[in-house]
Amino acid sequence: MLGGREGHVPQEGRAWDSRGRGGKMASTAAGKQRIPKVAKVKNKAPAEVQITAEQLLREAKERELELLPPPPQQKITDEEELNDYKLRKRKTFEDNIRKNRTVISNWIKYAQWEESLKEIQRARSIYERALDVDYRNVTLWLKYAEMEMKTRQVNHARNIWDRAITTLPRVNQFWYKYTYMEEMLGNVAGARQVFERWMEWQPEEQSWHSYINFELRYKEVDRARTIYERFVIVHPDVKNWIKYARFEEKHGYFAHARKVFERAVEFFGEDHMDEHLYVAFAKFEENQKEFERVRVIYKYALDRIPKHEAQELFKNYTIFEKKFGDRRGIEDIIVSKRRFQYEEEVKANPHNYDAWFDYLRLVESDANPDAVREVYERAIANVPPIQEKRHWKRYIYLWINYALYEELEAKDPERTRQVYQACVELIPHKKVLWKSYIDFEIEQEEYENTRNLYRRLLQRTQHVKVWISFAQFELSAGKDDSLSRCRQIYEEANKTMRNCEEKEERLMLLESWRNFEEEFGTESSKERVEKLMPEKVKKRRKLQAEDGSDAGWEEYYDYIFPEDAANQPNLKLLAMAKLWKKQQQDDNPERDPDKDLDESSP
């Protein structure tokens, strides 16, 4: 018997292996393969609610169906197993590094694993190899130095920090860590030395504050003051000067604090004034009960800072006067605000003499002669840009009011005399004198002398009003040849003014000439002037913004004089085209010549 008890016969359809275990035969007794039955699908239509693969994965995650059991814990019982474990782990780390050397996280994990085994020398070697790959990685330097500090290898840590700040001096984190380590070790001199090396790179503001706070922790106020002196030069912001002054005030050095504020005011000057500096200065003096100093500071600042930049200054000044001042002080604030308004107006337009008059009335009410004289001097310095009488009418009253103030208010005859003398020297009398001289000769009926005066004046200026006045003089002379003389002046003026860039002045001359011919001329002379009249055309020109960028187009009117058009081929061609178009319209009124041009053009 094979593999069974005595008298036992294996059942049909069973096959037995070498171990006596039976299995189901692959075929039936008849030798045919049994085919499994397939379930029939009665409804092949798609389900109403479709389930996506994403939904299946999400449900599996929610039900935690794919959580794998944790790997079995390996217990190392002898040194041989430990060495084998270390070998396998190191091989895994080295393989990961070999695959991609630039992934610094693999290096750090490798070094930290060696550190956990107290293999410090191996960890150092790994960090050094990693630095050869990427010496700019900040995290790598930090982990390396932290390892040395945790193992209390101080000199090694110093060496790493020195290398780090030398290689990457702009990484402030290295400096912070280095100084903190030295301070924790009690090496105050060493920490100070590191701070000094750091400050040579002129770092950000917080770095300077860290150095100052370090010195203050050890009561080194003088050293902190020295650092502040360097700090406000490297970072010359108003807030830093204020911090410097408050530092002095906090430690009881009030004279030093006042000196810092005064230096700050001098440092920024009038070109870079900031209201916050003066507010802080005034509040410091207010804390010291120096109320007169406070007023001087506020008034000094309000006289120099533009109004739109001094809202906080006005607010604090008003609060101060309400607390410690009187009615006079509050009135001074109101006057100061009005002074600001006038200052803005005269700065926007220095030749706005009405604004100067209002400003002067305000300062005259203050009864401070020096302030009044200062504003008068600033006002009369804005001489009219054009030497014409209509521009000087308002300006001359500034001088008159100035002289009256010196005479009646200041009671200073000598100053009054000086004002009048300066006024007489400044006014362009020679321009007022020509017209008076000409009028005088006309009254004396010295017509030849009048003509000579006009000729001499035309040698100085070719203004259109001089030509028109000359022509009108010839017309009013009442002589037999007055009309021809007047027409001759117009002809000469028109020929002279062809080179004039001001086309409006040429047009003014021709209009005056046309009026003359309409009243005294003949048909031919009228036609002569009409042919000289310009054509008014609309043009477009490109605009540019202040920064040079394109600002679009604008339309403007220009004048084309026939005499100028004759000398320009393009304008002459345009005139011929217009003449041809007019002829075509006269010959065939029903046909559009523009359409002919369009159809004939290729």
SULCOR-V161401 format. One record per residue. N is the residue number from 0. SS is DSSP state (A for helix, B for strand, O for the rest). NEAR is the number of other C-alpha atoms within 12 Angstrom. Layout:
n=N ss=SS near=NEAR
n=N ss=SS near=NEAR
//
This chain:
n=0 ss=O near=9
n=1 ss=O near=14
n=2 ss=O near=16
n=3 ss=O near=16
n=4 ss=O near=10
n=5 ss=O near=9
n=6 ss=O near=9
n=7 ss=O near=10
n=8 ss=O near=13
n=9 ss=O near=19
n=10 ss=O near=14
n=11 ss=O near=15
n=12 ss=O near=16
n=13 ss=B near=18
n=14 ss=B near=18
n=15 ss=B near=19
n=16 ss=O near=13
n=17 ss=O near=11
n=18 ss=O near=11
n=19 ss=O near=14
n=20 ss=O near=13
n=21 ss=B near=17
n=22 ss=B near=17
n=23 ss=B near=16
n=24 ss=O near=19
n=25 ss=O near=15
n=26 ss=B near=16
n=27 ss=O near=15
n=28 ss=O near=14
n=29 ss=O near=11
n=30 ss=O near=10
n=31 ss=O near=10
n=32 ss=B near=11
n=33 ss=O near=13
n=34 ss=O near=9
n=35 ss=O near=6
n=36 ss=O near=6
n=37 ss=O near=6
n=38 ss=O near=6
n=39 ss=O near=7
n=40 ss=O near=7
n=41 ss=O near=6
n=42 ss=O near=7
n=43 ss=O near=8
n=44 ss=O near=9
n=45 ss=O near=8
n=46 ss=O near=8
n=47 ss=O near=7
n=48 ss=O near=8
n=49 ss=O near=11
n=50 ss=O near=13
n=51 ss=O near=10
n=52 ss=A near=10
n=53 ss=A near=11
n=54 ss=A near=13
n=55 ss=A near=16
n=56 ss=A near=15
n=57 ss=A near=15
n=58 ss=A near=15
n=59 ss=A near=14
n=60 ss=A near=14
n=61 ss=A near=12
n=62 ss=O near=11
n=63 ss=O near=13
n=64 ss=O near=13
n=65 ss=O near=13
n=66 ss=O near=11
n=67 ss=O near=9
n=68 ss=O near=9
n=69 ss=O near=7
n=70 ss=O near=7
n=71 ss=O near=7
n=72 ss=O near=7
n=73 ss=O near=10
n=74 ss=O near=10
n=75 ss=O near=13
n=76 ss=O near=11
n=77 ss=O near=10
n=78 ss=A near=11
n=79 ss=A near=11
n=80 ss=A near=14
n=81 ss=A near=16
n=82 ss=A near=15
n=83 ss=A near=15
n=84 ss=A near=19
n=85 ss=A near=21
n=86 ss=A near=15
n=87 ss=A near=14
n=88 ss=A near=20
n=89 ss=A near=25
n=90 ss=A near=15
n=91 ss=A near=19
n=92 ss=A near=27
n=93 ss=A near=21
n=94 ss=A near=16
n=95 ss=A near=21
n=96 ss=A near=25
n=97 ss=A near=16
n=98 ss=A near=13
n=99 ss=O near=16
n=100 ss=O near=22
n=101 ss=O near=21
n=102 ss=O near=21
n=103 ss=A near=31
n=104 ss=A near=23
n=105 ss=A near=26
n=106 ss=A near=41
n=107 ss=A near=34
n=108 ss=A near=27
n=109 ss=A near=35
n=110 ss=A near=35
n=111 ss=A near=29
n=112 ss=A near=25
n=113 ss=A near=26
n=114 ss=A near=26
n=115 ss=A near=18
n=116 ss=O near=18
n=117 ss=O near=17
n=118 ss=O near=19
n=119 ss=A near=26
n=120 ss=A near=22
n=121 ss=A near=21
n=122 ss=A near=30
n=123 ss=A near=34
n=124 ss=A near=21
n=125 ss=A near=34
n=126 ss=A near=39
n=127 ss=A near=25
n=128 ss=A near=24
n=129 ss=A near=33
n=130 ss=A near=30
n=131 ss=A near=18
n=132 ss=A near=19
n=133 ss=O near=21
n=134 ss=O near=25
n=135 ss=O near=23
n=136 ss=O near=26
n=137 ss=A near=25
n=138 ss=A near=23
n=139 ss=A near=35
n=140 ss=A near=39
n=141 ss=A near=31
n=142 ss=A near=35
n=143 ss=A near=42
n=144 ss=A near=34
n=145 ss=A near=28
n=146 ss=A near=31
n=147 ss=A near=29
n=148 ss=A near=27
n=149 ss=A near=18
n=150 ss=O near=21
n=151 ss=O near=16
n=152 ss=O near=20
n=153 ss=A near=22
n=154 ss=A near=18
n=155 ss=A near=22
n=156 ss=A near=30
n=157 ss=A near=31
n=158 ss=A near=19
n=159 ss=A near=34
n=160 ss=A near=38
n=161 ss=A near=25
n=162 ss=A near=24
n=163 ss=A near=33
n=164 ss=A near=31
n=165 ss=A near=22
n=166 ss=A near=19
n=167 ss=O near=22
n=168 ss=O near=25
n=169 ss=O near=23
n=170 ss=O near=26
n=171 ss=A near=29
n=172 ss=A near=23
n=173 ss=A near=37
n=174 ss=A near=38
n=175 ss=A near=31
n=176 ss=A near=30
n=177 ss=A near=40
n=178 ss=A near=35
n=179 ss=A near=26
n=180 ss=A near=30
n=181 ss=A near=27
n=182 ss=A near=24
n=183 ss=A near=16
n=184 ss=O near=18
n=185 ss=O near=14
n=186 ss=O near=17
n=187 ss=A near=23
n=188 ss=A near=17
n=189 ss=A near=20
n=190 ss=A near=28
n=191 ss=A near=32
n=192 ss=A near=20
n=193 ss=A near=33
n=194 ss=A near=36
n=195 ss=A near=27
n=196 ss=A near=24
n=197 ss=A near=31
n=198 ss=A near=30
n=199 ss=O near=19
n=200 ss=O near=22
n=201 ss=O near=23
n=202 ss=O near=27
n=203 ss=O near=20
n=204 ss=A near=26
n=205 ss=A near=18
n=206 ss=A near=32
n=207 ss=A near=37
n=208 ss=A near=28
n=209 ss=A near=30
n=210 ss=A near=40
n=211 ss=A near=33
n=212 ss=A near=23
n=213 ss=A near=30
n=214 ss=A near=27
n=215 ss=A near=19
n=216 ss=A near=15
n=217 ss=O near=18
n=218 ss=O near=14
n=219 ss=O near=19
n=220 ss=A near=23
n=221 ss=A near=19
n=222 ss=A near=21
n=223 ss=A near=28
n=224 ss=A near=33
n=225 ss=A near=20
n=226 ss=A near=34
n=227 ss=A near=35
n=228 ss=A near=26
n=229 ss=A near=26
n=230 ss=A near=32
n=231 ss=A near=30
n=232 ss=A near=22
n=233 ss=A near=20
n=234 ss=O near=24
n=235 ss=O near=22
n=236 ss=O near=23
n=237 ss=A near=32
n=238 ss=A near=24
n=239 ss=A near=29
n=240 ss=A near=39
n=241 ss=A near=36
n=242 ss=A near=30
n=243 ss=A near=42
n=244 ss=A near=36
n=245 ss=A near=31
n=246 ss=A near=31
n=247 ss=A near=28
n=248 ss=A near=27
n=249 ss=A near=18
n=250 ss=O near=20
n=251 ss=O near=15
n=252 ss=O near=20
n=253 ss=A near=22
n=254 ss=A near=19
n=255 ss=A near=22
n=256 ss=A near=29
n=257 ss=A near=33
n=258 ss=A near=24
n=259 ss=A near=33
n=260 ss=A near=37
n=261 ss=A near=25
n=262 ss=A near=24
n=263 ss=A near=34
n=264 ss=A near=31
n=265 ss=A near=19
n=266 ss=A near=22
n=267 ss=A near=22
n=268 ss=O near=18
n=269 ss=O near=18
n=270 ss=O near=12
n=271 ss=O near=21
n=272 ss=O near=26
n=273 ss=O near=34
n=274 ss=A near=37
n=275 ss=A near=32
n=276 ss=A near=39
n=277 ss=A near=43
n=278 ss=A near=38
n=279 ss=A near=38
n=280 ss=A near=45
n=281 ss=A near=35
n=282 ss=A near=31
n=283 ss=A near=33
n=284 ss=A near=31
n=285 ss=A near=28
n=286 ss=A near=19
n=287 ss=O near=20
n=288 ss=O near=15
n=289 ss=O near=19
n=290 ss=A near=24
n=291 ss=A near=19
n=292 ss=A near=21
n=293 ss=A near=33
n=294 ss=A near=34
n=295 ss=A near=22
n=296 ss=A near=33
n=297 ss=A near=40
n=298 ss=A near=32
n=299 ss=A near=23
n=300 ss=A near=36
n=301 ss=A near=39
n=302 ss=O near=29
n=303 ss=O near=28
n=304 ss=O near=33
n=305 ss=O near=30
n=306 ss=A near=27
n=307 ss=A near=18
n=308 ss=A near=20
n=309 ss=O near=29
n=310 ss=A near=21
n=311 ss=A near=24
n=312 ss=A near=38
n=313 ss=A near=36
n=314 ss=A near=23
n=315 ss=A near=29
n=316 ss=A near=40
n=317 ss=A near=29
n=318 ss=A near=24
n=319 ss=A near=30
n=320 ss=A near=26
n=321 ss=A near=17
n=322 ss=A near=15
n=323 ss=A near=20
n=324 ss=O near=20
n=325 ss=O near=15
n=326 ss=A near=14
n=327 ss=A near=14
n=328 ss=A near=26
n=329 ss=A near=23
n=330 ss=A near=19
n=331 ss=A near=27
n=332 ss=A near=30
n=333 ss=A near=23
n=334 ss=A near=25
n=335 ss=A near=33
n=336 ss=A near=30
n=337 ss=A near=25
n=338 ss=A near=34
n=339 ss=A near=30
n=340 ss=A near=26
n=341 ss=A near=32
n=342 ss=A near=32
n=343 ss=A near=24
n=344 ss=A near=23
n=345 ss=A near=25
n=346 ss=A near=20
n=347 ss=A near=14
n=348 ss=O near=17
n=349 ss=O near=24
n=350 ss=O near=26
n=351 ss=O near=26
n=352 ss=A near=32
n=353 ss=A near=21
n=354 ss=A near=28
n=355 ss=A near=40
n=356 ss=A near=32
n=357 ss=A near=24
n=358 ss=A near=34
n=359 ss=A near=35
n=360 ss=A near=25
n=361 ss=A near=28
n=362 ss=A near=29
n=363 ss=A near=29
n=364 ss=O near=19
n=365 ss=O near=20
n=366 ss=O near=16
n=367 ss=O near=17
n=368 ss=A near=22
n=369 ss=A near=15
n=370 ss=A near=21
n=371 ss=A near=28
n=372 ss=A near=28
n=373 ss=A near=18
n=374 ss=A near=30
n=375 ss=A near=35
n=376 ss=A near=23
n=377 ss=A near=25
n=378 ss=A near=36
n=379 ss=A near=34
n=380 ss=O near=22
n=381 ss=O near=27
n=382 ss=O near=27
n=383 ss=O near=25
n=384 ss=O near=15
n=385 ss=O near=15
n=386 ss=O near=18
n=387 ss=O near=21
n=388 ss=A near=20
n=389 ss=A near=13
n=390 ss=A near=20
n=391 ss=A near=27
n=392 ss=A near=18
n=393 ss=A near=25
n=394 ss=A near=35
n=395 ss=A near=30
n=396 ss=A near=23
n=397 ss=A near=37
n=398 ss=A near=38
n=399 ss=A near=26
n=400 ss=A near=30
n=401 ss=A near=39
n=402 ss=A near=31
n=403 ss=A near=23
n=404 ss=A near=31
n=405 ss=A near=27
n=406 ss=A near=20
n=407 ss=A near=15
n=408 ss=A near=21
n=409 ss=O near=21
n=410 ss=O near=15
n=411 ss=O near=18
n=412 ss=A near=17
n=413 ss=A near=14
n=414 ss=A near=22
n=415 ss=A near=25
n=416 ss=A near=21
n=417 ss=A near=18
n=418 ss=A near=29
n=419 ss=A near=25
n=420 ss=A near=16
n=421 ss=A near=20
n=422 ss=A near=27
n=423 ss=A near=16
n=424 ss=A near=13
n=425 ss=A near=21
n=426 ss=O near=26
n=427 ss=O near=21
n=428 ss=A near=18
n=429 ss=A near=18
n=430 ss=A near=19
n=431 ss=A near=17
n=432 ss=A near=16
n=433 ss=A near=24
n=434 ss=A near=23
n=435 ss=A near=16
n=436 ss=A near=23
n=437 ss=A near=30
n=438 ss=A near=23
n=439 ss=A near=17
n=440 ss=A near=22
n=441 ss=A near=25
n=442 ss=A near=16
n=443 ss=O near=14
n=444 ss=O near=18
n=445 ss=O near=18
n=446 ss=A near=25
n=447 ss=A near=17
n=448 ss=A near=19
n=449 ss=A near=29
n=450 ss=A near=30
n=451 ss=A near=19
n=452 ss=A near=28
n=453 ss=A near=34
n=454 ss=A near=24
n=455 ss=A near=17
n=456 ss=A near=26
n=457 ss=A near=25
n=458 ss=A near=14
n=459 ss=A near=14
n=460 ss=O near=17
n=461 ss=O near=30
n=462 ss=O near=27
n=463 ss=A near=33
n=464 ss=A near=23
n=465 ss=A near=30
n=466 ss=A near=38
n=467 ss=A near=35
n=468 ss=A near=31
n=469 ss=A near=40
n=470 ss=A near=34
n=471 ss=A near=29
n=472 ss=A near=33
n=473 ss=A near=30
n=474 ss=A near=28
n=475 ss=A near=20
n=476 ss=O near=26
n=477 ss=O near=17
n=478 ss=O near=15
n=479 ss=O near=12
n=480 ss=O near=14
n=481 ss=A near=21
n=482 ss=A near=27
n=483 ss=A near=23
n=484 ss=A near=23
n=485 ss=A near=33
n=486 ss=A near=36
n=487 ss=A near=23
n=488 ss=A near=34
n=489 ss=A near=40
n=490 ss=A near=27
n=491 ss=A near=24
n=492 ss=A near=34
n=493 ss=A near=34
n=494 ss=A near=20
n=495 ss=A near=22
n=496 ss=A near=29
n=497 ss=A near=27
n=498 ss=A near=16
n=499 ss=O near=19
n=500 ss=O near=15
n=501 ss=O near=17
n=502 ss=A near=25
n=503 ss=A near=23
n=504 ss=A near=26
n=505 ss=A near=35
n=506 ss=A near=30
n=507 ss=A near=25
n=508 ss=A near=41
n=509 ss=A near=36
n=510 ss=A near=24
n=511 ss=A near=31
n=512 ss=A near=40
n=513 ss=A near=29
n=514 ss=A near=21
n=515 ss=A near=27
n=516 ss=A near=26
n=517 ss=A near=19
n=518 ss=A near=15
n=519 ss=A near=19
n=520 ss=O near=20
n=521 ss=O near=16
n=522 ss=A near=14
n=523 ss=A near=13
n=524 ss=A near=25
n=525 ss=A near=23
n=526 ss=A near=16
n=527 ss=A near=20
n=528 ss=A near=31
n=529 ss=A near=22
n=530 ss=A near=18
n=531 ss=A near=30
n=532 ss=O near=29
n=533 ss=O near=25
n=534 ss=B near=21
n=535 ss=B near=16
n=536 ss=B near=13
n=537 ss=B near=13
n=538 ss=B near=14
n=539 ss=B near=13
n=540 ss=B near=15
n=541 ss=B near=15
n=542 ss=B near=16
n=543 ss=B near=13
n=544 ss=O near=11
n=545 ss=O near=8
n=546 ss=O near=8
n=547 ss=O near=10
n=548 ss=O near=10
n=549 ss=B near=13
n=550 ss=B near=13
n=551 ss=B near=13
n=552 ss=B near=13
n=553 ss=B near=14
n=554 ss=B near=13
n=555 ss=B near=14
n=556 ss=B near=16
n=557 ss=B near=19
n=558 ss=B near=24
n=559 ss=B near=28
n=560 ss=O near=30
n=561 ss=A near=22
n=562 ss=A near=23
n=563 ss=A near=23
n=564 ss=A near=23
n=565 ss=A near=17
n=566 ss=O near=13
n=567 ss=O near=15
n=568 ss=A near=12
n=569 ss=A near=13
n=570 ss=A near=19
n=571 ss=A near=19
n=572 ss=A near=15
n=573 ss=A near=15
n=574 ss=A near=19
n=575 ss=A near=16
n=576 ss=A near=17
n=577 ss=A near=16
n=578 ss=A near=15
n=579 ss=A near=17
n=580 ss=A near=22
n=581 ss=A near=18
n=582 ss=A near=16
n=583 ss=A near=20
n=584 ss=A near=18
n=585 ss=A near=14
n=586 ss=A near=13
n=587 ss=O near=13
n=588 ss=O near=12
n=589 ss=O near=10
n=590 ss=O near=16
n=591 ss=O near=18
n=592 ss=A near=23
n=593 ss=A near=17
n=594 ss=A near=14
n=595 ss=A near=15
n=596 ss=A near=15
n=597 ss=A near=10
n=598 ss=A near=10
n=599 ss=A near=9
n=600 ss=O near=8
n=601 ss=O near=6
//
